[in-house]
């Protein structure tokens, strides 16, 4: 079933639902940790699970002569495989991420063919991060520079247009395409108006739903949704929430994800004596934020778990 149908069904039922994001296992690990993270949440009937995609990383190994040898590695491969394993084990709708970074159009097409063969119909199309150590995004020579171009490629496959199909009449895929939205503006956008224009380009290219970047301010999320509607973006928008868990995130989250932290949250975290107290404060903040969004009529909330779902049980029990 397409995510858009699932979201609309949740809206008509009037019962709030949730989804969550997971990371694929580290190379060399199996599926057990992933399943252990999902098991406790199934009691609360999550609506879907998204699985991140991680591009290549750069690793330097010191040789005997003292020189550094550069290696390109992927620490978390297996997005397609773990997505299929989750779907098979739980019957849960899965949204694997697809990114532009480090991939050619042919790589992307092959991954989409695998997903289609596995019966996975929902994807999240993202540009992806810069390569480690690079200050600007550099696409594959035969790849995409923008997420809107990735959306266009997927949409063409839905119409039976492959890069160079080997049969007379190509199969039409049936992907429901999602994209990212930024309540506090993408870090590289010069202003909010330009960011909204870019988002509308992705929707016009074929995106059918939006999952937002994490935001700790419900008012900003609701304002973003209003701005989207005013800009003619009428697809479902699922807000993203991140349960706060460590004091280090006071600096790490703004640096990496370019999000603002409300003053009240910062002061609460500062007063905590240890990270156990921070996690409890983070759970309470996420519950309060969830209640505000649900009261505003939001049918589905998406939680960024970073692979750690113990706090999510408390949140799910309070909200769903």
C-alpha positions in Angstrom: 0.0 0.0 0.0 1.2 3.5 -0.7 2.2 5.7 2.2 -0.2 8.4 1.0 -3.1 6.0 1.4 -1.9 5.0 4.8 -1.6 8.6 6.0 -5.0 9.5 4.6 -6.6 6.5 6.3 -5.1 7.5 9.6 -6.5 11.0 9.1 -10.0 9.7 8.5 -9.9 7.3 11.5 -9.2 10.2 13.8 -6.7 8.1 15.8 -3.1 9.5 15.8 -0.4 7.1 14.5 3.4 7.1 14.4 6.3 6.0 12.4 10.0 5.7 13.1 13.4 5.8 11.3 16.1 3.1 11.7 19.7 2.8 10.6 20.8 -0.3 8.7 23.2 -2.5 10.7 26.9 -1.7 10.7 29.0 -3.9 8.3 29.7 -7.2 10.0 26.6 -7.1 12.2 23.4 -9.1 11.6 19.7 -8.3 11.8 19.3 -9.1 15.5 19.9 -5.6 16.9 17.5 -4.2 14.3 14.8 -6.6 15.3 15.4 -6.0 19.0 14.8 -2.3 18.3 11.6 -2.9 16.5 10.0 -5.6 18.7 8.9 -3.4 21.6 7.3 -0.9 19.2 5.0 -3.3 17.4 2.7 -3.3 20.4 1.7 0.2 19.5 1.0 -0.5 15.7 3.5 1.8 14.0 2.3 3.0 10.6 5.6 2.6 8.8 9.3 2.4 9.3 11.9 4.2 7.2 15.5 2.9 6.7 18.3 5.3 6.1 20.9 5.0 3.3 24.5 5.8 4.0 26.9 6.8 1.3 30.6 5.9 1.2 33.0 7.2 3.8 36.7 7.9 3.6 39.1 5.9 5.8 42.9 6.5 6.1 45.2 3.6 7.0 48.8 4.3 8.0 51.3 2.1 6.1 54.6 0.8 7.3 56.4 3.7 5.7 54.3 6.2 7.6 52.3 7.4 4.7 48.5 7.4 4.8 46.6 5.2 2.3 43.1 6.4 1.4 40.3 3.9 1.4 36.6 4.3 0.5 34.3 2.3 2.6 30.6 2.0 3.4 30.0 1.4 7.1 26.3 0.7 6.8 25.4 -1.1 3.6 22.3 -3.2 3.3 19.4 -0.7 3.2 17.5 -2.7 0.6 18.1 -6.0 2.3 17.2 -4.9 5.8 14.1 -3.2 4.5 13.0 -6.5 2.9 13.8 -8.4 6.1 11.7 -6.0 8.2 8.8 -6.2 5.8 8.9 -10.0 5.8 9.3 -10.4 9.6 6.7 -7.8 10.7 4.4 -7.1 7.7 5.3 -3.5 8.4 5.3 -1.0 5.5 8.9 0.1 4.9 10.4 3.2 3.3 14.0 2.8 2.2 15.9 6.0 1.6 17.5 6.6 -1.7 20.2 9.3 -2.2 22.0 11.0 -5.0 25.4 11.1 -3.3 28.0 8.7 -4.6 25.6 6.9 -7.0 25.2 7.0 -10.8 21.8 6.9 -12.4 22.4 3.2 -13.2 23.2 2.4 -9.6 19.9 4.1 -8.6 18.0 2.3 -11.3 19.4 -1.1 -10.2 18.4 -0.4 -6.6 14.9 0.6 -7.6 14.6 -2.6 -9.7 15.5 -4.7 -6.6 13.0 -2.8 -4.5 10.3 -3.3 -7.2 11.0 -7.1 -7.3 10.8 -7.2 -3.5 7.4 -5.6 -3.5 8.6 -2.4 -1.8 6.5 0.4 -3.2 7.5 3.4 -1.1 10.8 5.3 -1.1 12.2 8.5 0.3 14.2 10.4 -2.3 17.0 12.5 -0.8 20.1 14.4 -2.1 22.2 13.0 0.7 25.1 14.6 2.7 28.4 15.9 1.5 31.2 13.4 1.4 33.2 13.6 4.6 35.7 16.4 4.5 34.0 18.2 1.6 32.2 21.5 2.2 30.0 21.3 -0.9 27.9 18.5 -2.3 29.6 16.8 -5.3 27.5 14.4 -7.3 28.5 11.3 -9.2 29.7 12.3 -12.8 26.7 10.3 -14.1 24.4 11.0 -11.2 22.0 13.7 -9.8 22.9 17.0 -8.2 19.4 17.6 -6.7 16.7 15.4 -5.1 14.2 16.7 -7.7 16.2 15.0 -10.4 16.1 11.7 -8.4 12.4 12.1 -8.1 12.1 12.6 -11.8 14.1 9.4 -12.5 11.8 7.4 -10.2 8.7 8.9 -11.7 10.0 8.0 -15.2 10.3 4.4 -14.1 6.7 4.5 -12.9 5.9 5.4 -16.5 8.0 2.5 -17.9 10.9 4.7 -18.9 14.2 3.2 -18.0 17.7 4.5 -18.9 18.2 1.9 -21.6 15.6 -0.8 -21.2 16.4 -4.2 -22.7 12.8 -5.2 -23.6 10.4 -3.8 -26.2 7.9 -2.6 -23.6 9.4 -1.8 -20.1 7.5 -2.6 -16.9 5.9 0.3 -15.1 7.0 0.5 -11.5 4.6 1.7 -8.8 6.7 3.7 -6.4 5.1 6.3 -4.0 7.9 8.9 -3.7 8.5 10.9 -0.6 10.9 13.8 0.0 12.4 15.8 2.9 11.1 19.2 4.1 12.8 21.6 6.4 10.7 23.5 8.9 13.7 25.7 9.8 15.1 25.9 6.2 17.7 23.8 4.5 21.2 24.9 5.6 22.2 25.7 2.0 19.1 27.6 1.1 19.6 31.4 1.1 16.1 32.0 2.6 12.8 30.2 3.4 11.1 31.4 0.2 13.8 29.7 -2.0 13.7 26.6 0.2 9.9 26.3 -0.4 10.4 26.8 -4.1 12.9 23.9 -4.2 10.4 21.8 -2.2 7.7 22.6 -4.7 10.0 21.5 -7.5 10.3 18.1 -5.9 6.5 17.8 -5.5 5.9 19.0 -9.1 8.5 16.4 -10.2 6.4 13.6 -8.7 6.8 13.6 -4.9 3.6 12.4 -3.2 4.4 13.1 0.5 6.9 15.0 2.7 8.7 13.9 5.9 10.2 16.9 7.7 13.6 17.2 9.2 13.6 17.1 13.0 12.4 20.2 14.8 11.9 20.7 18.5 9.5 23.5 18.1 5.9 22.5 17.2 5.0 26.1 16.3 7.7 26.1 13.6 6.4 22.8 12.2 2.8 24.0 12.0 4.0 27.3 10.4 6.0 25.4 7.9 2.9 23.3 7.0 0.9 26.5 6.5 3.6 28.0 4.3 3.6 24.9 2.2 -0.1 25.1 1.7 0.1 28.8 0.8 2.8 27.8 -1.8 0.5 25.3 -3.4 2.2 22.2 -1.9 -0.8 20.1 -1.0 0.7 16.6 -0.4 0.6 15.0 3.1 3.3 16.3 5.4 4.6 14.1 8.3 6.4 16.0 11.0 9.7 14.7 12.3 10.5 14.5 16.0 13.8 13.6 17.7 13.7 12.5 21.3 16.6 14.3 23.0 19.0 11.9 24.8 22.4 13.4 25.7 23.9 16.7 26.8 26.3 16.5 23.8 23.3 16.9 21.5 23.1 20.5 22.7 26.0 21.3 20.3 25.9 18.3 18.0 22.3 18.6 16.7 22.6 22.3 15.7 26.0 21.6 14.1 25.0 18.5 12.1 21.3 19.1 11.4 21.2 22.9 11.5 18.2 23.0 13.9 17.4 25.5 16.6 16.9 24.3 20.1 14.2 26.1 22.1 15.5 28.0 25.1 13.3 26.0 27.5 14.6 22.7 26.2 18.2 23.9 26.5 17.8 25.1 30.1 16.0 21.8 31.1 18.9 19.8 29.6 21.5 21.9 31.3 19.9 21.3 34.7 20.2 17.5 34.2 22.9 15.8 36.2 23.5 13.0 33.8 22.4 11.6 30.5 19.8 9.3 32.2 18.1 12.5 33.3 18.5 14.0 29.9 16.7 11.0 28.3 13.8 11.4 30.7 13.6 15.1 29.9 13.8 14.3 26.2 10.9 11.9 26.5 8.8 14.5 28.3 9.6 17.1 25.7 8.7 14.7 22.8 5.4 13.8 24.5 4.5 17.4 25.0 5.4 18.2 21.4 3.5 15.2 20.1 0.4 16.3 22.0 0.6 19.8 20.5 0.8 18.5 17.0 -1.9 15.9 17.5 -4.2 18.6 18.9 -3.5 20.6 15.8 -4.9 17.8 13.7 -1.6 16.1 12.6 -2.5 12.4 12.0 1.0 10.8 11.8 4.2 11.7 13.7 7.6 10.4 12.6 10.3 9.8 15.2 14.1 9.8 14.5 15.3 7.1 16.8 18.9 6.8 15.5 18.5 3.0 16.1 17.7 3.4 19.8 14.0 2.8 20.5 13.9 2.3 24.3 12.7 5.9 24.8 10.1 5.4 22.1 8.2 2.9 24.1 7.4 5.5 26.8 6.5 8.1 24.1 4.3 5.6 22.2 2.5 4.5 25.4 1.7 8.2 26.3 0.6 9.2 22.8 -0.7 6.2 20.9 
